[in-house]
Amino acid sequence: MNSMATEKPAYTTLAAIYDAVMEEVNYDFWADYIDALMLSHHPHPKTVMELACGTGSLALSLDELECYDIWGTDKSPQMIARAREKNRQRMCGVDFSVMDFLDITMSRTFDVVFCVFDSINYLHTPEEIIRFLNQCQKLLTPQSLLIFDFTTPVNSMEAINYLHNEEGITENNFRFYRSSTYNRDEQVHTNKFKIQKLATDQETVLDECIETHRQKIYTLQQMLAIINQTAYNIRAKYSDFEFEEADDESLRITMVLQCPNTQ
Ligand SMILES: C[S@@+](CC[C@H](N)C(=O)[O-])C[C@H]1O[C@@H](n2cnc3c(N)ncnc32)[C@H](O)[C@@H]1O
């Protein structure tokens, strides 16, 4: 990768091309999975908060089911700006706002709070995950659900085969390259994006930057040990997009928690 490109924080420039990079992701299917999870574990889910909602694709797919009042938040103002634009274009009714899930400032509760697509993997230590879980309590009642997923070492070993050396040109004239590496000893997965803003000829490079995304990859046992240090009860742990119990072979694990001590 060109070392002259400026390094930018994660999810700043990438926001402009995030949806193109994720075009293979079936958010409608994912929304149906979250919908099924909510209905199996909560008697009447109505109010829903998505943490780390990115450009809002999942929240907007969920909104189209016309069953929920949805709020989406993310730390990145650039991702939230895209989410709001899509909300307008699709004439949806999701509220989007900027919020760091490690510093929750909202003073209302929701029936369900969820945070998916590896967003928790941006937390690199057990202490940070415990802080996340403690912060989430502000949004929960004892009946509320906290649903989050994380990816495992099994997933990272597979994913580098198709993520590494990915490249593409987007409709809004960006070229991107992704390199993807996984350090097994440290359990750290690194995705490095080189993003070039192109002129309309799609040849001339106007600007170039790098975003480096480092994610800590957790085994099921590591995550269970962390959750056990908190006041949460584990209602379920599911493998991938199924209702099968997660195990050490799962690629993505979705946890469903409740916190009886929440005020
Ligand atoms: C892999 S993306 C997932 C986005 C979205 N959930 C989706 O399904 O497309 C990870 C997201 O986590 C957000 N994120 C990372 N750390 C965060 C934090 N501390 N608070 C809130 N959002 C955070 C990033 O800004 C990014 O939008």
PDBQT file of the ligand as one rigid body, heavy atoms in Angstrom, charges set to zero:
ROOT
HETATM    1  C1  LIG A 301     -18.760  -3.344  10.909  1.00  0.00    +0.000 C 
HETATM    2  S1  LIG A 301     -19.574  -1.815  11.154  1.00  0.00    +0.000 S 
HETATM    3  C2  LIG A 301     -21.239  -2.395  11.389  1.00  0.00    +0.000 C 
HETATM    4  C3  LIG A 301     -22.250  -1.343  11.038  1.00  0.00    +0.000 C 
HETATM    5  C4  LIG A 301     -23.698  -1.820  11.020  1.00  0.00    +0.000 C 
HETATM    6  N1  LIG A 301     -24.071  -2.435  12.280  1.00  0.00    +0.000 N 
HETATM    7  C5  LIG A 301     -23.955  -2.778   9.879  1.00  0.00    +0.000 C 
HETATM    8  O1  LIG A 301     -24.522  -3.836  10.124  1.00  0.00    +0.000 OA
HETATM    9  O2  LIG A 301     -23.631  -2.456   8.723  1.00  0.00    +0.000 OA
HETATM   10  C6  LIG A 301     -19.078  -1.353  12.768  1.00  0.00    +0.000 C 
HETATM   11  C7  LIG A 301     -19.697  -0.047  13.253  1.00  0.00    +0.000 C 
HETATM   12  O3  LIG A 301     -19.379   0.087  14.640  1.00  0.00    +0.000 OA
HETATM   13  C8  LIG A 301     -19.254   1.471  14.888  1.00  0.00    +0.000 C 
HETATM   14  N2  LIG A 301     -18.561   1.625  16.173  1.00  0.00    +0.000 N 
HETATM   15  C9  LIG A 301     -17.318   1.209  16.504  1.00  0.00    +0.000 A 
HETATM   16  N3  LIG A 301     -17.032   1.564  17.766  1.00  0.00    +0.000 NA
HETATM   17  C10 LIG A 301     -18.139   2.202  18.256  1.00  0.00    +0.000 A 
HETATM   18  C11 LIG A 301     -18.454   2.802  19.502  1.00  0.00    +0.000 A 
HETATM   19  N4  LIG A 301     -17.563   2.843  20.504  1.00  0.00    +0.000 N 
HETATM   20  N5  LIG A 301     -19.679   3.348  19.665  1.00  0.00    +0.000 NA
HETATM   21  C12 LIG A 301     -20.579   3.329  18.654  1.00  0.00    +0.000 A 
HETATM   22  N6  LIG A 301     -20.318   2.807  17.430  1.00  0.00    +0.000 NA
HETATM   23  C13 LIG A 301     -19.112   2.241  17.235  1.00  0.00    +0.000 A 
HETATM   24  C14 LIG A 301     -18.494   1.990  13.687  1.00  0.00    +0.000 C 
HETATM   25  O4  LIG A 301     -18.578   3.395  13.557  1.00  0.00    +0.000 OA
HETATM   26  C15 LIG A 301     -19.184   1.196  12.578  1.00  0.00    +0.000 C 
HETATM   27  O5  LIG A 301     -20.260   1.931  12.014  1.00  0.00    +0.000 OA
ENDROOT
TORSDOF 0
